[in-house]
Amino acid sequence: MTEAIAATTRWQSCAIVEIATRTPAIKSFFLSLSETFDYTAGQHVDVRLTAPNGYTAMRSYSIASAPNDSKVIELAIERLPDGEVSPFFHDVAQVGDTIELRGPLGGHFLWPQRSNKPVLLIGAGSGVVPLMAMIRYRKASEEPVPVALLLSSRTWGDVLFRNELLELENSLPDFALALALTREPATRCTDFSRRIDARMVADVAARLPEFPGCAFVCGSNAFADIAADAALALGLEAGAIKTERYGA
């Protein structure tokens, strides 16, 4: 096992240095790493909680922050009523608490390196987290890569990172944003008031200056199937469509 691989599988203690409420169901937790690591936008970490009786629970969470020299990473965690880990973060965790973490993990869902072809991002709910890391990296690196994001959310208030995305829409060159609201009417002419479908994906892809070189899809199994099929219908090759799935 190489030193780099060993580092990704080694657990480290991290302190919570900030907590931010993002939506009614999602909070961001900023964790100070005791041992820094290099990661690529799109990767995730494992988080492990240990109860006083020794019982452990572990979950994987995508990194929302862009790769940089900071020792702090951001995890955006959705509260799941029947979950073992997320209720702890939402109901118990406080600034100053420590948790166990290992990573970075994942070698498939990664921002493309050394490419200037447009990138199509499609996410649902908290599935935007690894996509947000990619968008933040695109901004920080100033790479000349056009990006379009299609994000499905129940309502305007459920749009994760909404204010930041709206600001990026106005300030980041070659970034197109489209929201698909499924439980209330959209008020912006660039958004949609329905669940995603192939026609919607084609509409958003057409906002790029040229045909996308790849697509990243993150959401539930059902959502990912629909979005990936829509990307295939555009004419993208299967190998150019990367998916991350969660839930049933």
N, C-alpha and C positions, 0 to 999 in steps of 0.2 A: 504494500500500500504506500503510495507516494505521500509526501508531506502535505500537498495540496488536498488530496482526497481525505487524508486523516483529519484535516482541519474542518472539512464540511461535515464529518460524522461525529465530531467531538462536541459534547454539550458544554455550553458556557452560561454563566450567570449574567443576566442583563437587568439594568435598572430602568424602571419606567420614569421618564423625565418630563413627560407632558401627556395629557389626555385631551382630545378635542372631539366634541360632538359634531358629527357630520350630517346625519339624518336622524329621524326618530328611532331608527333601528341600528344605526352604525356609528361606531366611535373609532377614532384613530388613536393608536397608542405609539408613542415615540420611545424607542428603546435605545439606551446607551450600551453599546457592545463593550464587553471587557476585553474581547479579542477581535480586532477588526478583520474584515474579509472583503475581497473583491467579488463583485457580482455583476451580472448582466441584467438589464431591464427585462422582466418577464419571469425571473426566478422566484423561488419561495423559500421559506424556512419552516422547520418543525418547531412547535412550542410544546413543552411538557410541563404539566402541573402534577405535584405530588402531595397527597393528603397526609395528615398526621399519622394515619394508620398504614401508610406505605403505598396505598392505591395510587396508580398513576393514570393520567389521561393525556393523550397527545393529539394535536391537530396540526394541519399544514395551513399556512397563510402566505399569500403572495406579498411581496415587498412592494409598497406603493411609492417609495421614494426613488429618485433617480440615482444611479451609481455616482458616487462622489467620494471625496476624501474625508467626509464626516464620519464620526464614530456612531452616529445616531441613524437608525432606520425607522421607517414608519410602517405599521401594520394597521390596516383598516378592517375591523372585526365586526361582523353582523351578529346581533343577538338572536340566537335560535332558542326558542322556549324549551325545547327538549334536548338541548345540547349539554355536553359535560364541561366544555371549556369556555365557550362564549359567555354564559351567565356569570362566570367568575370575573371575567374582564369587565363586564358591564355593571355588575352589582357589588363587587367586592374590591377589585383592584384600585389602588390609589397611587399617586405620584410618590416615588420613593420605594415602592415594592420591587422585589426582584423576581424574575422568572427564569426558567431554563430554556435555552434556544440552541438550535444547531442549523448550520447551513453555510453558504447558499446551496440550494438543491434545484435540480431540473436542468436538463440539457436539450430540451425539445422546443419549448415555448420561449424563444429568445429573439430579441430585436436583431434584425439582419445587420451584419457588419459589412462595411465597405460596399454599400449599394446606395444608389441615388434614385432607384425606382420607387414610385409611390407605394405607400402602405395603407391597406384598408383594415381598420379595427372595428370589430363588432362585439358588443358586450351587453350583458343584462344584469341589473342590480349591482351587487358587489363584485360581479365579474369584470367590472371596469378597473379593478385595482391593478392587475399587472399591466393593463393597457395604459393606465395613467402613468405608471413608471416609464413606459416607452415614450409617451408624449412629453413627460418632463425631461427625459434624457434627450429627446429630439430638440427641445428648447435649449437646454444647457450646452449641448454639443455644437449647436448651430449647423448641424449637418443639413445639406440642401435636399431633404427628403420630404416631399409632400405627403401629408397624412390626412385621412378622413376617418372620423369616429362616428359610428352609429350606436347609440346607447339606448337600450330599452329600460324604462322604469315605470312603476305603477302611476306615480303622480309627479308633478313638478317638485314637490317637497321631498320626494324620495330620490331625486337625482344626486348621486354621490359625486362630490367635488364640483357641484354645479357652478358656484361662483368662479372658481378657478378656471373651469372649462370655458365659461362665457368670456372671461378676460382673455384667455388664450385665443379664442375665436377672433377677437378684435386685434390682438397684438402679434400673434405668431404667423409669419408668412406661410402660405400654403397649408394651412390647417382648416379643415372643414368639419363642423359639428352638426349632427342631426340627432334629435331626441325623438324616441317613440314612446309616447305616454299611453298606457293601456287602460287606465281607469279614470281618465278625465280628458277633456279636449285640450289639444295643444293650442297655444296662443301665438306662437311664432310661425311665420309662413314657411320657414325652413324645416319645421318639425312635422311629426305625424301623430295621428290620434288612433293608432291601432297597433296590433302585434306585428312584429317584423314578418316580412314575406319577401319573395324573390324580387318583386317589382320595386319594393322599397330599397333593398340592397343595391339593385342596379341604379336607382336614382342617386343614391349617395356616392356610389363608385364613380358616377359620371361627373361629380363635382371635383374630382381629381383632374389635374392637367393632362394626364395620360393614363393608360390602362395600368392598374396596380400590378406590382411584381409579386406581391404576396398578401395574404390575409391572416389575421389573428382573430380567433373567436373564443370568447370565454363566457360561460353561463351554465345553466342546468343542462342535463342530457338532452331533453327535448328541444331546448333553445339552440344548443350547439348543432344538433342535427339539421334543423331548419336553416340556420345561418350558413353552415358548411355547404349544404345543398344549393343554397342561393349563390354562394361564391363559385361553386362548380358551374352553375348555370351561366355565370358571367363569362366563363371561358378559362378560368384559372385551373391549372393542373392540380391534381389532388395533393401532390407533394409540396405545393406552395401554400396550402391552407393548414395552419396550425391551430389545434383546438385544445382548450383546457376545460374540463367538466367538473361540476360539483353536484351533490344531491342526487335525488332519484329521478 
